[in-house]
Amino acid sequence: MRFFSKVMVIVNICFWIMAVMRYIEINKISTSTEALISNPVQSSIVVLGFIAIAVNFLFLLICSIKKMTGKTFDISKWTMAFHIVTFLAQLSYHFG
C-alpha cells in the first residue's frame, strides 16, 4: 500500500503540473503558433495527469474499504489529505 501511495503522489503531482500547463497555454498570447506541449516528457505528464483521476479514485476506494474493515495501512495523514484534496480538484477540473 505504501508503494501505491508513492506512485499516487507522483501521478497527482503530474495532474497539478498538467493543470498549470493547460492554464498557461489557454492564457498564452493568441498570436503565438508554438504549442506548449511539444516534447515527449510534457506529453507523458499530460497523459499521467488525465489518468490520475481514475487511479486516485481506485486508491481512495481501497483505502476506504481497508478503513471500514478495520485493517491498518501505513500511510501518513498528510499524504492521505493530499490525495483527497487532489481528488476533489480533479473532480472539479474534469466535471466542473
Sequence and secondary structure as in RCSB ss.txt:
>XXXX:A:sequence
MRFFSKVMVIVNICFWIMAVMRYIEINKISTSTEALISNPVQSSIVVLGFIAIAVNFLFLLICSIKKMTGKTFDI
SKWTMAFHIVTFLAQLSYHFG
>XXXX:A:secstr
 HHHHHHHHHHHHHHHHHHHHHHHHHTS TT    S  SHHHHHHHHHHHHHHHHHHHHHHHHHHHHHHT     
 HHHHHHHHHHHHHHHHHHH 
